[in-house]
Amino acid sequence: MPCVKTRASAPGKIILFGEHAVVSGTPAIGSAVGLRARVTVEDLPGRLEIALRDMGLTVTGFSVGPNGEVISLGSSEEAARAARYVAGVVRELDARDIRVIVESEIPVASGLGSSAAIVVAALAAVSSHMGLDLSVNQVAAQAHRIEKMVQQGLGSPMDTALSAFGGYQMVCGGASPLELPAIEMVVGCTSRPHDTRSEVARVQELRSAYPEVIGPIFQAVGEITRRAIPCIRDGSLRELGTLMNMNQGLLESIGAGTRELSELIYAARGAGGALGAKLTGAGGGGCMIALPEPGRQRDVLIALAQSRGSGFPVKTGAEGLIVETGIR
C-alpha cells in the first residue's frame, strides 16, 4: 500500500515600497509572487529526515538544538545550515518518524522571502500530516516566531504573512492585508547575495549617527509608500513608477544600493523602457524589481540579460498557502 503524503506550498515575495524605513514606524508594502516553495511530508518510521531536493542535500540522524539549529550526526555543515528552518518546525511541533522533502523555486539570499516560504510550507505540511488543525493565522504567527528564532531576532512579520495569506500586506508595526489588483512586474537578480542582518545593522548605525538626516529620509519613504496604495488600486502605473524611482533614490542615499543593482535598475528604465525600478528587500545585493509599460515585460527582461543580470516576470498578489492531504 503506497504511503500517504501531505504537501504544502507557499509563495515568495517582493517588497514594493518602504524597506528600511519601516523600522521607524512608517509603512511598507509587500506582495506575494508566483515563485513557490513546496514541502512534502511522508512517514518514515524510526527516523527523522530532511531532504533538500534542489540542493542535492539530505540531513539524517539529527537532533534539534534550543535555537532551532540542526545538530547533525554525519551530515555536512552546509546541509545542516540549509535545513535549519525546517528543523525549527520539527522542534516546534515535536515531530517524529517523518521525511520532510523541500523543493523551492525561490532564489536564496535574494530578498525574495525564501526562508519565510519554506517555514510556512513546512509548518503547514508537517502539522497537517500530524493531524493538527492549524488555521492560516496560526501558521503565519508560528512561522514568524520560528523564523525569528532561527535568524536570532530578525524576521519580518510581512514575509511570513505574505507566504501564508498571499496577496498584498502592509506592515506598520504588525502586518495587515491590502485588497489591491495584480500588476505585471519583472524581478531582476544580481549574482551577489545579500545579508539582511548586516544591511539592517549598517542602516541603523547610520540612523544613530545622523538622526536629523535619516529621520526625514524615512518620513519621505513613508509618504511615498502611502501614495503608492491608491496608484496600485486605480492602475495609475506611470505615477507608481515615479514613486518607485523616488523610493530607489532615497534607498541609494542610505547606502542600500550596489553597482550591480544600479546597473540592472538603469538598464530596466533605459533600454527596457520600465516606468520605474528599485531594489527590493534590504539591498546590498540580491534583487531589484521593475514596472514595465503594459506589454513590455520582454523588453525589460532583454535589458536585464544584456546587463549581466537574470530576470523573470512576476504578477503581484499571488495566492498564499496551499495544503494538499491524502496524496498517494
Stockholm file with secondary structure:
# STOCKHOLM 1.0

chainA/1-328         MPCVKTRASAPGKIILFGEHAVVSGTPAIGSAVGLRARVTVEDLPGRLEIALRDMGLTVTGFSVGPNGEVISLGSSEEAARAARYVAGVVRELDARDIRVIVESEIPVASGLGSSAAIVVAALAAVSSHMGLDLSVNQVAAQAHRIEKMVQQGLGSPMDTALSAFGGYQMVCGGASPLELPAIEMVVGCTSRPHDTRSEVARVQELRSAYPEVIGPIFQAVGEITRRAIPCIRDGSLRELGTLMNMNQGLLESIGAGTRELSELIYAARGAGGALGAKLTGAGGGGCMIALPEPGRQRDVLIALAQSRGSGFPVKTGAEGLIVETGIR
#=GR chainA/1-328 SS CCCCEEEEEEEEEEEEECTTGGGGTCCEEEEEEEEEEEEEEEECTTCEEEEEGGGTEEEESCEECTTSCEECSSSCHHHHHHTHHHHHHHHHHTCCSEEEEEEECSCTTSSSCHHHHHHHHHHHHHHHHTTCCCCHHHHHHHHHHHHHHHTTTCCCHHHHHHHHHBSEEEESSSEEEECCCCCEEEEEECSSCCCHHHHHHHHHHHHHHCHHHHHHHHHHHHHHHHHHHHHHHHTCHHHHHHHHHHHHHHHHHTTCCCHHHHHHHHHHHTTTCCSEEEEESSCSSSEEEEECCTTCHHHHHHHHHHTTCEEEEEESSCBCCEEEEEEC
#=GC SS_cons         CCCCEEEEEEEEEEEEECTTGGGGTCCEEEEEEEEEEEEEEEECTTCEEEEEGGGTEEEESCEECTTSCEECSSSCHHHHHHTHHHHHHHHHHTCCSEEEEEEECSCTTSSSCHHHHHHHHHHHHHHHHTTCCCCHHHHHHHHHHHHHHHTTTCCCHHHHHHHHHBSEEEESSSEEEECCCCCEEEEEECSSCCCHHHHHHHHHHHHHHCHHHHHHHHHHHHHHHHHHHHHHHHTCHHHHHHHHHHHHHHHHHTTCCCHHHHHHHHHHHTTTCCSEEEEESSCSSSEEEEECCTTCHHHHHHHHHHTTCEEEEEESSCBCCEEEEEEC
//
